[in-house]
Amino acid sequence: MFEFEQINHNPAIKTEDYAYEIKGAGLFSRDLLFSLKSPVYVKAGEQVYIQYDLNKSNAELALDYGFVESNPKRNSYTLTIEIPESDPFFGDKLDIAESNKMGETGYFDIVDGQTLPAGMLQYLRLVALGGPDAFLLESIFNNTIWGHLELPVSRTNEELICRVVRDACKSALSGFDTTIEEDEKLLDKGKLEPRLEMALKIRIGEKRVLLQIDQIFKDRELELDILEYYQERRLKDLGLVGEQGDIIFWETK
C-alpha cells in the first residue's frame, strides 16, 4: 500500500490541462509509481491543486465533490424542451431535430450572465411550428429549415415561444418556498450547517438564472411588433418590398 496527499480543487486555476500516469517502478519491481502533472507552477512542499471541471454547475460540484463556488458562471438552470408525441407534425419535427444532432427532448443549460445556448431558439421555434407556418416542414425545406429557424418565423410563433418559456420559468419559481431575498437573509445570518449553506447558494443561483431567462423573453415580447419575420425576409429577397417596408406591386402591360 502507498499514500499520497489528496489533490484538491482550486477555482483560480482556469485550465484542466493536467495529466496523471500510473506505471511500474521497474522491470523486476511489483511497485507502482503514480505521477501527476500540475497545470501551474508548484514549489517543493506546497499543496498541489488542479481544476476539477470548468463546465460543472454548482449543483453538480456539490453533488460530485461536496462544495460550491462563488463564481456566478457556476449558476445554471437546465431548461428541458420536448416535442410532444401528440403534435400532428411530430415525425417531421423529430426528423429535423435529429438531422441537427438533437432529439425528441432538448436540454439547454442556461448560465448566469450569459447568452442563451446555441440551438435553443431554433429548437423552440421548431417545437412551436404549426398552422400557417407548417409549410416550412415540407420536404423542400429539409436542407434549409434549420437556417430559417435561426431568425423569427412569424409573430404567432415567436409570441408562443415567449409565452411558453415565461410560463415555465414562473412555474419553476413558484415551486420554491422562499424568495431570493429570504434565502440571502438566511445566508447573512451565518452559522448554517454546511450542507444547508450549499443548498441555499445553489437555490439562489437557480432562481437568478430563472429570472434572467424570464427577462430575456419578456424583452423579446416587447419587440414582437418590430421583428422581421420569414415572409418579410422572403419578399425582400424577391425584391418585392420597398425601402420603407411597403410591398411593391408590379404592373403588367
Backbone as CSV, one residue per row, in Angstrom:
resi,resn,N_x,N_y,N_z,CA_x,CA_y,CA_z,C_x,C_y,C_z
1,MET,0.834,-1.200,0.000,0.000,0.000,0.000,0.863,1.240,0.000
2,PHE,0.300,2.347,-0.543,1.038,3.608,-0.504,0.050,4.733,-0.264
3,GLU,0.543,5.854,0.183,-0.307,7.005,0.485,0.221,8.226,-0.237
4,PHE,-0.684,9.104,-0.635,-0.272,10.396,-1.173,-1.319,11.425,-0.776
5,GLU,-0.894,12.669,-0.746,-1.784,13.740,-0.317,-2.884,13.958,-1.333
6,GLN,-4.078,14.275,-0.845,-5.211,14.496,-1.731,-4.960,15.689,-2.652
7,ILE,-5.351,15.549,-3.919,-5.242,16.637,-4.889,-6.544,17.420,-4.860
8,ASN,-6.482,18.665,-4.430,-7.687,19.456,-4.257,-7.961,20.391,-5.431
9,HIS,-9.171,20.904,-5.430,-9.638,21.826,-6.471,-9.290,23.256,-6.094
10,ASN,-8.923,24.050,-7.099,-8.674,25.477,-6.882,-9.382,26.258,-7.989
11,PRO,-10.391,27.076,-7.648,-11.145,27.809,-8.677,-10.302,28.825,-9.437
12,ALA,-9.150,29.200,-8.871,-8.278,30.158,-9.550,-7.607,29.552,-10.778
13,ILE,-7.552,28.228,-10.841,-6.955,27.543,-11.987,-8.005,27.447,-13.092
14,LYS,-7.713,28.018,-14.240,-8.693,28.123,-15.324,-8.429,27.149,-16.470
15,THR,-7.680,26.119,-16.188,-7.414,25.113,-17.213,-7.495,23.712,-16.614
16,GLU,-7.934,22.776,-17.419,-7.969,21.372,-16.987,-6.782,20.614,-17.569
17,ASP,-5.764,21.360,-17.954,-4.592,20.767,-18.603,-3.651,20.141,-17.572
18,TYR,-4.057,19.005,-17.089,-3.195,18.236,-16.188,-3.249,16.778,-16.629
19,ALA,-2.303,16.004,-16.169,-2.261,14.596,-16.573,-1.684,13.761,-15.438
20,TYR,-2.104,12.524,-15.373,-1.523,11.612,-14.385,-1.154,10.305,-15.076
21,GLU,-0.264,9.586,-14.435,0.217,8.333,-15.009,0.520,7.344,-13.891
22,ILE,0.144,6.111,-14.091,0.473,5.031,-13.159,1.279,3.995,-13.930
23,LYS,2.459,3.704,-13.463,3.313,2.745,-14.171,4.159,1.953,-13.187
24,GLY,4.712,0.883,-13.667,5.573,0.058,-12.830,6.864,0.773,-12.483
25,ALA,7.401,0.457,-11.287,8.620,1.119,-10.819,9.856,0.616,-11.559
26,GLY,9.778,-0.543,-12.145,10.939,-1.075,-12.867,10.624,-2.437,-13.438
27,LEU,11.547,-2.977,-14.186,11.316,-4.228,-14.887,11.006,-5.384,-13.948
28,PHE,11.725,-5.462,-12.806,11.548,-6.585,-11.879,10.836,-6.168,-10.590
29,SER,10.214,-4.965,-10.583,9.559,-4.461,-9.367,8.051,-4.637,-9.466
30,ARG,7.448,-4.972,-8.307,5.992,-5.052,-8.259,5.368,-3.730,-7.807
31,ASP,6.199,-2.755,-7.497,5.695,-1.459,-7.032,5.124,-0.659,-8.210
32,LEU,4.169,0.204,-7.865,3.586,1.103,-8.855,3.944,2.544,-8.510
33,LEU,4.220,3.330,-9.522,4.529,4.741,-9.325,3.399,5.591,-9.901
34,PHE,2.949,6.548,-9.098,1.900,7.473,-9.538,2.531,8.845,-9.739
35,SER,2.310,9.446,-10.897,2.841,10.788,-11.152,1.721,11.696,-11.657
36,LEU,1.764,12.956,-11.252,0.758,13.937,-11.641,1.441,15.174,-12.189
37,LYS,0.983,15.621,-13.337,1.499,16.850,-13.922,0.543,17.987,-13.581
38,SER,1.025,18.986,-12.857,0.191,20.113,-12.443,0.110,21.146,-13.562
39,PRO,-1.061,21.800,-13.715,-1.191,22.831,-14.749,-0.548,24.163,-14.354
40,VAL,-0.119,24.287,-13.090,0.515,25.524,-12.620,1.819,25.194,-11.897
41,TYR,2.652,26.218,-11.727,3.928,26.027,-11.047,3.694,25.725,-9.563
42,VAL,4.390,24.734,-9.045,4.263,24.339,-7.641,5.655,24.252,-7.021
43,LYS,5.833,24.934,-5.897,7.106,24.854,-5.182,7.162,23.556,-4.368
44,ALA,8.356,23.117,-4.094,8.530,21.902,-3.299,7.840,22.055,-1.958
45,GLY,7.058,21.075,-1.569,6.374,21.093,-0.283,5.009,21.759,-0.302
46,GLU,4.649,22.433,-1.408,3.348,23.099,-1.483,2.238,22.112,-1.856
47,GLN,1.021,22.488,-1.476,-0.158,21.695,-1.854,-0.329,21.754,-3.374
48,VAL,-0.647,20.609,-3.976,-0.905,20.554,-5.410,-2.402,20.707,-5.654
49,TYR,-2.735,21.633,-6.551,-4.144,21.861,-6.895,-4.352,21.643,-8.389
50,ILE,-5.593,21.298,-8.740,-5.997,21.209,-10.137,-7.397,21.799,-10.264
51,GLN,-7.854,21.935,-11.482,-9.230,22.337,-11.761,-10.038,21.069,-12.016
52,TYR,-11.023,20.805,-11.143,-11.783,19.561,-11.284,-12.582,19.526,-12.590
53,ASP,-13.306,20.602,-12.875,-14.122,20.634,-14.092,-14.623,22.055,-14.315
54,LEU,-14.267,22.643,-15.436,-14.664,24.017,-15.725,-16.138,24.141,-16.090
55,ASN,-16.762,23.058,-16.509,-18.117,23.137,-17.053,-19.221,22.710,-16.086
56,LYS,-18.856,22.218,-14.931,-19.879,21.780,-13.983,-20.554,22.977,-13.307
57,SER,-21.852,22.850,-13.076,-22.597,23.873,-12.336,-22.351,23.684,-10.844
58,ASN,-22.788,24.643,-10.047,-22.640,24.498,-8.594,-23.407,23.284,-8.080
59,ALA,-24.546,23.005,-8.675,-25.319,21.830,-8.252,-24.520,20.550,-8.509
60,GLU,-23.823,20.494,-9.642,-23.024,19.310,-9.972,-21.780,19.227,-9.095
61,LEU,-21.151,20.380,-8.822,-19.988,20.383,-7.937,-20.375,19.876,-6.546
62,ALA,-21.514,20.336,-6.056,-21.967,19.919,-4.721,-22.244,18.423,-4.693
63,LEU,-22.873,17.926,-5.745,-23.225,16.506,-5.804,-21.988,15.620,-5.933
64,ASP,-21.041,16.046,-6.773,-19.866,15.213,-7.061,-18.731,15.386,-6.063
65,TYR,-18.556,16.622,-5.559,-17.371,16.897,-4.738,-17.676,17.503,-3.366
66,GLY,-18.910,17.928,-3.149,-19.268,18.429,-1.828,-18.891,19.875,-1.564
67,PHE,-18.814,20.700,-2.608,-18.556,22.129,-2.402,-19.179,22.920,-3.551
68,VAL,-19.313,24.240,-3.361,-19.779,25.136,-4.414,-18.813,26.316,-4.515
69,GLU,-18.903,27.044,-5.617,-18.071,28.224,-5.813,-18.935,29.486,-5.794
70,SER,-18.287,30.626,-5.557,-18.992,31.907,-5.576,-19.077,32.484,-6.992
71,ASN,-18.375,31.861,-7.941,-18.366,32.312,-9.326,-19.777,32.213,-9.920
72,PRO,-20.377,33.346,-10.371,-21.742,33.290,-10.912,-21.866,32.404,-12.146
73,LYS,-20.757,32.151,-12.850,-20.811,31.287,-14.021,-21.084,29.829,-13.648
74,ARG,-21.005,29.541,-12.348,-21.346,28.191,-11.881,-22.857,28.077,-11.632
75,ASN,-23.567,29.192,-11.688,-25.016,29.167,-11.511,-25.663,28.850,-12.856
76,SER,-26.434,27.805,-12.915,-27.088,27.461,-14.176,-28.425,26.781,-13.907
77,TYR,-29.219,26.740,-14.969,-30.506,26.051,-14.892,-30.711,25.326,-16.214
78,THR,-31.091,24.068,-16.149,-31.309,23.285,-17.366,-32.769,23.367,-17.777
79,LEU,-32.997,23.987,-18.930,-34.349,24.087,-19.472,-34.599,22.887,-20.389
80,THR,-35.646,22.148,-20.096,-35.980,20.954,-20.872,-37.147,21.251,-21.801
81,ILE,-36.945,21.020,-23.082,-37.964,21.296,-24.101,-38.232,20.002,-24.855
82,GLU,-39.495,19.701,-25.091,-39.844,18.415,-25.691,-40.808,18.585,-26.855
83,ILE,-40.605,17.797,-27.884,-41.573,17.729,-28.983,-42.653,16.737,-28.557
84,PRO,-43.875,17.192,-28.286,-44.903,16.266,-27.791,-45.325,15.258,-28.858
85,GLU,-45.512,14.026,-28.442,-45.919,12.978,-29.384,-47.304,13.249,-29.960
86,SER,-48.088,14.080,-29.262,-49.431,14.414,-29.746,-49.403,15.452,-30.861
87,ASP,-48.244,16.047,-31.101,-48.094,17.045,-32.160,-48.370,16.380,-33.513
88,PRO,-49.275,16.944,-34.330,-49.569,16.332,-35.634,-48.357,16.281,-36.564
89,PHE,-47.343,17.090,-36.282,-46.136,17.101,-37.102,-44.950,16.491,-36.346
90,PHE,-45.257,15.625,-35.384,-44.213,15.044,-34.530,-43.092,14.403,-35.343
91,GLY,-43.442,13.557,-36.298,-42.443,12.843,-37.082,-41.541,13.779,-37.859
92,ASP,-42.136,14.783,-38.495,-41.356,15.747,-39.284,-40.407,16.538,-38.388
93,LYS,-40.911,16.970,-37.255,-40.095,17.767,-36.342,-38.958,16.929,-35.749
94,LEU,-39.265,15.685,-35.428,-38.239,14.807,-34.871,-37.132,14.560,-35.901
95,ASP,-37.517,14.370,-37.164,-36.522,14.162,-38.226,-35.596,15.376,-38.339
96,ILE,-36.180,16.562,-38.271,-35.388,17.795,-38.384,-34.462,17.926,-37.182
97,ALA,-34.993,17.646,-35.989,-34.181,17.735,-34.772,-33.003,16.761,-34.847
98,GLU,-33.280,15.525,-35.244,-32.226,14.509,-35.292,-31.185,14.820,-36.359
99,SER,-31.600,15.420,-37.455,-30.642,15.766,-38.510,-29.749,16.920,-38.075
100,ASN,-30.115,17.580,-36.956,-29.291,18.664,-36.420,-28.744,18.303,-35.040
101,LYS,-28.512,16.977,-34.862,-27.859,16.432,-33.674,-28.634,16.712,-32.384
102,MET,-29.952,16.731,-32.484,-30.816,16.853,-31.310,-31.798,15.701,-31.326
103,GLY,-32.779,15.746,-30.447,-33.709,14.641,-30.368,-35.099,15.094,-29.973
104,GLU,-35.901,14.131,-29.527,-37.276,14.421,-29.118,-37.312,15.396,-27.952
105,THR,-36.271,15.336,-27.100,-36.152,16.233,-25.952,-34.843,17.001,-26.047
106,GLY,-34.920,18.309,-25.826,-33.727,19.142,-25.838,-33.404,19.631,-24.439
107,TYR,-32.147,19.540,-24.057,-31.704,20.006,-22.745,-30.739,21.172,-22.950
108,PHE,-31.097,22.325,-22.397,-30.294,23.523,-22.614,-29.884,24.127,-21.275
109,ASP,-28.574,24.211,-21.069,-28.041,24.760,-19.827,-27.847,26.267,-19.978
110,ILE,-28.655,27.028,-19.248,-28.547,28.489,-19.279,-27.719,28.926,-18.079
111,VAL,-26.699,29.736,-18.340,-25.751,30.138,-17.306,-25.963,31.592,-16.920
112,ASP,-25.804,31.875,-15.650,-25.971,33.225,-15.106,-25.097,34.226,-15.864
113,GLY,-25.733,35.254,-16.417,-24.998,36.329,-17.075,-24.555,36.037,-18.493
114,GLN,-24.924,34.881,-19.038,-24.503,34.537,-20.393,-25.700,34.446,-21.333
115,THR,-25.429,34.484,-22.628,-26.494,34.418,-23.620,-27.096,33.016,-23.668
116,LEU,-28.219,32.899,-24.348,-28.874,31.600,-24.478,-27.971,30.641,-25.256
117,PRO,-27.981,29.361,-24.905,-27.119,28.387,-25.590,-27.474,28.230,-27.066
118,ALA,-26.479,27.873,-27.854,-26.661,27.683,-29.296,-27.748,26.647,-29.566
119,GLY,-28.598,26.944,-30.508,-29.626,25.995,-30.924,-30.918,26.072,-30.131
120,MET,-30.921,26.783,-29.012,-32.115,26.788,-28.166,-33.300,27.478,-28.847
121,LEU,-33.070,28.667,-29.415,-34.169,29.375,-30.071,-34.658,28.600,-31.292
122,GLN,-33.738,27.996,-32.037,-34.143,27.206,-33.200,-35.026,26.027,-32.777
123,TYR,-34.607,25.355,-31.706,-35.379,24.192,-31.240,-36.763,24.644,-30.758
124,LEU,-36.815,25.758,-30.034,-38.095,26.280,-29.562,-39.025,26.599,-30.729
125,ARG,-38.473,27.271,-31.739,-39.290,27.638,-32.904,-39.766,26.401,-33.647
126,LEU,-38.917,25.386,-33.707,-39.314,24.130,-34.346,-40.478,23.495,-33.602
127,VAL,-40.357,23.393,-32.294,-41.417,22.776,-31.484,-42.730,23.542,-31.643
128,ALA,-42.640,24.883,-31.756,-43.839,25.725,-31.817,-44.430,25.838,-33.225
129,LEU,-43.751,25.313,-34.235,-44.251,25.443,-35.607,-45.614,24.775,-35.758
130,GLY,-46.518,25.478,-36.426,-47.849,24.936,-36.664,-48.668,25.922,-37.469
131,GLY,-49.894,25.559,-37.772,-50.767,26.473,-38.505,-50.152,26.888,-39.832
132,PRO,-50.263,28.166,-40.184,-49.737,28.648,-41.475,-48.226,28.481,-41.622
133,ASP,-47.515,28.346,-40.491,-46.057,28.210,-40.549,-45.602,26.787,-40.855
134,ALA,-46.528,25.833,-40.847,-46.166,24.424,-41.002,-45.612,24.113,-42.393
135,PHE,-45.775,25.044,-43.355,-45.237,24.793,-44.700,-43.714,24.611,-44.668
136,LEU,-43.062,25.175,-43.627,-41.611,25.041,-43.501,-41.185,23.608,-43.197
137,LEU,-42.146,22.768,-42.810,-41.836,21.371,-42.508,-41.872,20.491,-43.757
138,GLU,-42.265,21.070,-44.895,-42.310,20.293,-46.130,-40.900,19.899,-46.557
139,SER,-40.808,18.796,-47.265,-39.501,18.220,-47.621,-38.625,19.175,-48.418
140,ILE,-39.234,20.112,-49.144,-38.454,21.043,-49.952,-37.547,21.922,-49.088
141,PHE,-37.898,22.050,-47.788,-37.114,22.881,-46.870,-36.161,22.065,-45.997
142,ASN,-36.066,20.757,-46.244,-35.262,19.897,-45.367,-33.844,20.402,-45.148
143,ASN,-33.225,20.896,-46.200,-31.821,21.318,-46.098,-31.637,22.752,-45.630
144,THR,-32.733,23.489,-45.517,-32.609,24.915,-45.171,-33.377,25.329,-43.922
145,ILE,-34.260,24.473,-43.422,-35.136,24.895,-42.333,-34.384,25.318,-41.079
146,TRP,-33.297,24.618,-40.744,-32.570,24.971,-39.515,-31.999,26.380,-39.623
147,GLY,-31.592,26.755,-40.823,-31.109,28.111,-41.046,-32.235,29.124,-40.925
148,HIS,-33.417,28.774,-41.445,-34.573,29.673,-41.325,-34.951,29.876,-39.860
149,LEU,-34.805,28.815,-39.056,-35.204,28.889,-37.646,-34.242,29.712,-36.790
150,GLU,-33.111,30.111,-37.365,-32.197,30.985,-36.626,-32.815,32.355,-36.405
151,LEU,-33.782,32.710,-37.261,-34.452,34.012,-37.189,-35.949,33.796,-36.948
152,PRO,-36.658,34.817,-36.449,-38.090,34.655,-36.177,-38.868,34.191,-37.403
153,VAL,-39.767,33.234,-37.193,-40.564,32.662,-38.283,-41.798,33.513,-38.544
154,SER,-42.557,33.752,-37.492,-43.771,34.573,-37.590,-44.051,35.171,-36.224
155,ARG,-44.907,36.164,-36.196,-45.248,36.773,-34.908,-45.920,35.753,-34.003
156,THR,-46.791,34.934,-34.575,-47.506,33.920,-33.792,-46.530,32.932,-33.167
157,ASN,-45.570,32.467,-33.959,-44.588,31.501,-33.483,-43.716,32.092,-32.388
158,GLU,-43.237,33.315,-32.613,-42.350,33.954,-31.643,-43.085,34.282,-30.349
159,GLU,-44.331,34.717,-30.473,-45.142,35.020,-29.292,-45.386,33.757,-28.464
160,LEU,-45.603,32.638,-29.148,-45.850,31.371,-28.458,-44.629,30.915,-27.668
161,ILE,-43.438,30.980,-28.273,-42.258,30.509,-27.543,-41.979,31.417,-26.344
162,CYS,-42.256,32.710,-26.484,-42.067,33.622,-25.343,-43.006,33.260,-24.204
163,ARG,-44.259,33.012,-24.554,-45.248,32.703,-23.519,-44.951,31.374,-22.840
164,VAL,-44.573,30.372,-23.630,-44.293,29.043,-23.072,-43.090,29.081,-22.134
165,VAL,-42.012,29.750,-22.556,-40.810,29.805,-21.717,-41.079,30.613,-20.452
166,ARG,-41.769,31.737,-20.586,-42.045,32.560,-19.397,-42.957,31.813,-18.416
167,ASP,-43.925,31.082,-18.939,-44.799,30.286,-18.062,-43.992,29.208,-17.341
168,ALA,-43.047,28.592,-18.049,-42.213,27.550,-17.438,-41.353,28.141,-16.323
169,CYS,-40.809,29.335,-16.553,-39.984,29.996,-15.531,-40.821,30.333,-14.300
170,LYS,-41.998,30.872,-14.528,-42.876,31.233,-13.410,-43.291,29.995,-12.620
171,SER,-43.559,28.900,-13.345,-43.938,27.657,-12.681,-42.795,27.128,-11.814
172,ALA,-41.563,27.177,-12.363,-40.401,26.693,-11.608,-40.153,27.571,-10.380
173,LEU,-40.277,28.868,-10.533,-40.058,29.783,-9.409,-41.127,29.605,-8.332
174,SER,-42.337,29.312,-8.758,-43.420,29.130,-7.782,-43.233,27.855,-6.964
175,GLY,-42.377,26.952,-7.452,-42.116,25.712,-6.721,-41.195,25.897,-5.528
176,PHE,-40.544,27.062,-5.431,-39.688,27.348,-4.286,-40.530,27.969,-3.169
177,ASP,-40.211,27.624,-1.953,-40.964,28.141,-0.807,-40.483,29.521,-0.369
178,THR,-39.332,29.944,-0.864,-38.754,31.217,-0.438,-38.345,32.059,-1.640
179,THR,-38.125,33.341,-1.400,-37.623,34.236,-2.433,-36.097,34.320,-2.329
180,ILE,-35.481,34.940,-3.313,-34.033,35.135,-3.261,-33.663,35.966,-2.040
181,GLU,-34.451,37.005,-1.790,-34.171,37.888,-0.655,-34.220,37.126,0.672
182,GLU,-35.197,36.249,0.818,-35.313,35.466,2.049,-34.141,34.494,2.198
183,ASP,-33.711,33.897,1.073,-32.554,32.994,1.110,-31.284,33.747,1.490
184,GLU,-31.127,34.945,0.935,-29.928,35.735,1.220,-29.885,36.165,2.691
185,LYS,-31.037,36.431,3.266,-31.080,36.779,4.691,-30.628,35.604,5.555
186,LEU,-31.046,34.402,5.157,-30.615,33.209,5.881,-29.097,33.044,5.802
187,LEU,-28.543,33.305,4.628,-27.089,33.202,4.460,-26.363,34.251,5.300
188,ASP,-26.915,35.447,5.321,-26.273,36.542,6.057,-26.236,36.274,7.567
189,LYS,-27.202,35.522,8.049,-27.220,35.202,9.484,-26.047,34.307,9.872
190,GLY,-25.580,33.510,8.897,-24.442,32.628,9.149,-24.778,31.467,10.076
191,LYS,-23.721,30.759,10.509,-23.848,29.625,11.419,-24.786,28.545,10.881
192,LEU,-24.736,28.348,9.552,-25.569,27.321,8.940,-24.788,26.016,8.808
193,GLU,-25.512,24.915,8.884,-24.906,23.617,8.638,-24.387,23.626,7.188
194,PRO,-23.175,23.109,6.942,-22.548,23.204,5.618,-23.435,22.779,4.455
195,ARG,-24.153,21.679,4.622,-24.998,21.218,3.521,-26.145,22.188,3.254
196,LEU,-26.704,22.763,4.302,-27.776,23.733,4.132,-27.259,24.987,3.441
197,GLU,-26.058,25.405,3.807,-25.471,26.583,3.175,-25.252,26.346,1.678
198,MET,-24.749,25.168,1.329,-24.564,24.840,-0.081,-25.896,24.841,-0.825
199,ALA,-26.901,24.227,-0.213,-28.221,24.143,-0.848,-28.799,25.536,-1.087
200,LEU,-28.603,26.423,-0.121,-29.102,27.794,-0.270,-28.413,28.504,-1.428
201,LYS,-27.107,28.345,-1.525,-26.362,29.009,-2.595,-26.782,28.477,-3.970
202,ILE,-27.004,27.174,-4.059,-27.450,26.584,-5.320,-28.846,27.100,-5.671
203,ARG,-29.704,27.150,-4.658,-31.082,27.600,-4.883,-31.122,29.056,-5.327
204,ILE,-30.320,29.888,-4.711,-30.257,31.300,-5.100,-29.784,31.423,-6.547
205,GLY,-28.755,30.655,-6.903,-28.231,30.694,-8.257,-29.269,30.283,-9.293
206,GLU,-29.999,29.213,-9.009,-31.008,28.742,-9.950,-32.133,29.761,-10.105
207,LYS,-32.519,30.399,-9.010,-33.575,31.419,-9.088,-33.123,32.607,-9.924
208,ARG,-31.878,33.003,-9.763,-31.359,34.129,-10.535,-31.379,33.815,-12.035
209,VAL,-31.009,32.595,-12.374,-31.000,32.207,-13.786,-32.422,32.149,-14.334
210,LEU,-33.357,31.635,-13.554,-34.756,31.594,-13.988,-35.290,33.004,-14.233
211,LEU,-34.952,33.932,-13.345,-35.380,35.321,-13.529,-34.721,35.931,-14.765
212,GLN,-33.492,35.547,-15.010,-32.772,36.027,-16.186,-33.447,35.543,-17.467
213,ILE,-33.797,34.246,-17.506,-34.466,33.686,-18.685,-35.798,34.389,-18.909
214,ASP,-36.555,34.565,-17.828,-37.853,35.233,-17.929,-37.693,36.648,-18.494
215,GLN,-36.663,37.362,-18.053,-36.433,38.732,-18.518,-36.068,38.753,-19.995
216,ILE,-35.268,37.781,-20.442,-34.881,37.707,-21.856,-36.115,37.597,-22.741
217,PHE,-37.046,36.734,-22.355,-38.222,36.526,-23.192,-39.283,37.595,-22.962
218,LYS,-39.245,38.244,-21.819,-40.121,39.408,-21.599,-39.698,40.539,-22.528
219,ASP,-38.386,40.771,-22.612,-37.865,41.802,-23.520,-38.207,41.466,-24.971
220,ARG,-38.150,40.172,-25.287,-38.453,39.758,-26.664,-39.923,40.003,-26.992
221,GLU,-40.798,39.814,-26.037,-42.223,40.089,-26.253,-42.446,41.548,-26.637
222,LEU,-41.649,42.438,-26.060,-41.783,43.863,-26.353,-41.302,44.212,-27.758
223,GLU,-40.565,43.283,-28.383,-40.022,43.526,-29.719,-40.842,42.854,-30.818
224,LEU,-41.914,42.164,-30.445,-42.660,41.376,-31.423,-43.149,42.196,-32.610
225,ASP,-43.515,43.439,-32.370,-44.062,44.271,-33.440,-42.988,44.824,-34.377
226,ILE,-41.741,44.762,-33.980,-40.680,45.337,-34.815,-39.736,44.276,-35.386
227,LEU,-39.916,43.023,-34.986,-39.080,41.956,-35.529,-39.418,41.689,-36.989
228,GLU,-38.441,41.217,-37.719,-38.662,40.858,-39.119,-38.866,39.350,-39.193
229,TYR,-39.960,38.932,-39.851,-40.317,37.523,-39.902,-40.053,36.920,-41.295
230,TYR,-40.236,35.626,-41.383,-39.847,34.892,-42.592,-40.468,35.486,-43.863
231,GLN,-41.776,35.732,-43.844,-42.435,36.211,-45.056,-41.869,37.549,-45.513
232,GLU,-41.551,38.443,-44.559,-40.965,39.733,-44.916,-39.573,39.551,-45.516
233,ARG,-38.803,38.656,-44.913,-37.461,38.393,-45.432,-37.531,37.802,-46.841
234,ARG,-38.496,36.914,-47.051,-38.658,36.278,-48.359,-39.033,37.307,-49.422
235,LEU,-39.938,38.210,-49.085,-40.352,39.238,-50.034,-39.184,40.159,-50.379
236,LYS,-38.346,40.444,-49.380,-37.166,41.279,-49.624,-36.206,40.577,-50.573
237,ASP,-36.024,39.267,-50.352,-35.129,38.502,-51.210,-35.600,38.519,-52.662
238,LEU,-36.937,38.593,-52.835,-37.506,38.601,-54.180,-37.615,40.008,-54.754
239,GLY,-37.181,41.000,-53.960,-37.242,42.388,-54.411,-38.646,42.942,-54.439
240,LEU,-39.523,42.413,-53.600,-40.925,42.830,-53.602,-41.289,43.737,-52.429
241,VAL,-40.267,44.192,-51.685,-40.512,45.102,-50.572,-39.642,46.337,-50.757
242,GLY,-40.253,47.527,-50.613,-39.519,48.773,-50.770,-38.701,49.112,-49.549
243,GLU,-37.988,50.225,-49.608,-37.121,50.637,-48.510,-37.898,50.921,-47.235
244,GLN,-39.159,51.352,-47.367,-39.981,51.651,-46.195,-40.784,50.446,-45.710
245,GLY,-40.521,49.288,-46.309,-41.221,48.081,-45.883,-42.531,47.854,-46.604
246,ASP,-42.859,48.709,-47.596,-44.108,48.567,-48.334,-43.942,47.550,-49.455
247,ILE,-44.996,46.789,-49.710,-44.958,45.764,-50.739,-45.076,46.414,-52.110
248,ILE,-44.202,45.997,-53.043,-44.188,46.558,-54.394,-45.060,45.688,-55.297
249,PHE,-45.987,46.318,-55.972,-46.844,45.608,-56.920,-46.396,45.961,-58.335
250,TRP,-46.049,44.957,-59.114,-45.584,45.201,-60.464,-46.764,45.186,-61.422
251,GLU,-46.824,46.167,-62.273,-47.915,46.244,-63.262,-47.475,45.581,-64.569
252,THR,-48.347,44.806,-65.115,-48.057,44.174,-66.401,-48.801,44.911,-67.500
253,LYS,-48.173,45.059,-68.638,-48.783,45.770,-69.773,-49.197,44.766,-70.830
